[in-house]
Amino acid sequence: MSNEKTNSPMSGYTMLAIVIILFVVGLGGLVAMRNPAFAWLLVISVLMMPGFFFLNPNTSVVLVLFGDYKGTVKTSGFFWVNPLYIKKRISLRARNFDSEKIKVNDKVGNPIQIGVILVWQVKDTFKAAFEVDNYENFVRIQSDSAVRALAGMYPYDNFENEAEMTLRSGHAEVNAALEERLRNRLDIAGIYVIEARIGYLAYAPEIAGAMLRRQQATAVVAARFKIVEGAVSMVQMALDHLAKQNIIELDEERKAAMVSNLMVVLCGDKDVNPVVNTGTLNQ
């Protein structure tokens, strides 16, 4: 549960005028009247100086007094607070985190290399300052942990079941799962995940060559399957058309020879050299 609260500090310009007045009066009293009591005005003005600070847009300051959280200032400007406050600056800007490529095993045990690109920002300064030791380091470690867990949930690729979700094909679903996992992990540090996606994905070098050959073989088999499927349809269409038009009557043996010749022509990976037969059909 968040305990963040907003602190409204005093205007720095007003307090700067007061400090200048105290300093001038104290210094003038010492010089003109030689009265040591005016030295206290100089001491007070000097002690008030550490209380000044300024904030740029999308920047915050967490205020702590002797271990007691006094609130967070998120408004940009020039301010003054109790000089005894410890001021911890926390940026509220969106940040990019491009993780290093890590080597993990996918769902089926194949070693892969994977990296994540994370866009995040601090939303709860209390959690970022007090719930974790170092929220920036927390983001890095939890991102690596989430990526390792995610990689074990999906195979890199699937050569048997194309319907199964994989890291390579299911970009939208996998990235959505990664975002949800990171939001759950980083919420404890007050971090809001704007976007998370896989930035690098590849097989590990030791199996990359073998997997490439497997992908190529799978592609060749799939292409051959389509070619044979189309060739069978074309042969069937040719036989049906000849029978329907009564162009020629073929017995089973001649049909088999015709089918054989057409399949060779249609399924061959090289150009066919035609042979002209000037004799009978049996020659």
Secondary structure by P-SEA (a helix, b strand, c coil): cccbbbbbbccaaaaaaaaaaaaaaaaaaaaacccccaaaaaaaaaaaccccccccccbbbbbbccccccbbbccccccccccccbbbbbbccbbbbbccbbbbbccccccbbbbbbbbcccccccccccccccaaaaaaaaaaaaaaaaaaaccccccccccccccccaaaaaaaaaaaaaaaaacccccccccccccccccccccaaaaaaaaaaaaaaaaaaaaaaaaaaaaaaaaaaaaaaccccccaaaaaaaaaaaaaaaaccbbbbbbbbcccccc
